[in-house]
Amino acid sequence: MLEKFFTCPYCWESISMLLDNSIPEQSYIEDCEICCNPIQVTIKFVNLELLHFQVDSIEQ
């Protein structure tokens, strides 16, 4: 597991989440722990190291 800090694309608060590096490519939606808006999370690991991390707002 890896803890990643980032800025919410809605409320601009700094938040963190735990990433599971045992799954090489992942894309999922997680709610911001501050403002509760949905965040699209896309991550990629290579040899258990984080290669790509992206968070985006979701059009509603």
C-alpha positions as CSV (number, residue, x, y, z in Angstrom):
1,M,0.0,0.0,0.0
2,L,1.1,3.5,-0.8
3,E,-0.3,6.8,0.7
4,K,-0.8,9.5,-1.9
5,F,-1.5,13.1,-1.1
6,F,-3.3,15.3,-3.7
7,T,-5.6,18.2,-4.1
8,C,-9.3,17.7,-4.6
9,P,-10.5,19.0,-8.0
10,Y,-13.6,20.4,-6.4
11,C,-12.8,22.0,-3.0
12,W,-9.0,22.3,-3.5
13,E,-8.3,20.8,-0.1
14,S,-5.3,18.5,0.3
15,I,-6.4,14.9,1.0
16,S,-4.8,11.5,0.9
17,M,-5.8,8.0,-0.1
18,L,-4.2,4.6,0.2
19,L,-3.3,3.0,-3.1
20,D,-3.1,-0.7,-3.6
21,N,0.1,-1.3,-5.6
22,S,-0.6,-5.0,-6.0
23,I,-3.0,-4.1,-8.9
24,P,-1.0,-2.7,-11.8
25,E,-3.7,-0.6,-13.5
26,Q,-6.8,0.9,-11.8
27,S,-9.6,3.3,-12.5
28,Y,-12.3,4.0,-10.0
29,I,-14.5,6.7,-8.4
30,E,-13.9,7.7,-4.8
31,D,-15.7,10.5,-2.9
32,C,-13.6,13.4,-1.5
33,E,-13.4,13.0,2.3
34,I,-13.9,16.8,2.7
35,C,-16.6,17.8,0.2
36,C,-18.0,14.4,-0.7
37,N,-17.9,15.0,-4.5
38,P,-17.0,12.1,-6.7
39,I,-13.4,12.0,-8.0
40,Q,-12.3,9.8,-10.9
41,V,-9.0,8.2,-9.9
42,T,-6.7,6.6,-12.5
43,I,-3.4,5.0,-11.4
44,K,-0.7,2.7,-12.8
45,F,2.0,0.8,-11.1
46,V,5.1,-0.8,-12.7
47,N,7.1,-3.2,-10.5
48,L,5.1,-1.9,-7.5
49,E,6.2,1.7,-8.1
50,L,3.7,4.4,-8.9
51,L,4.1,5.4,-12.6
52,H,0.9,7.4,-13.2
53,F,-1.6,9.1,-10.8
54,Q,-4.5,11.3,-12.0
55,V,-7.6,12.6,-10.4
56,D,-10.4,14.4,-12.2
57,S,-13.8,15.9,-11.5
58,I,-16.8,14.1,-12.9
59,E,-19.3,16.0,-15.0
60,Q,-22.7,15.9,-13.4
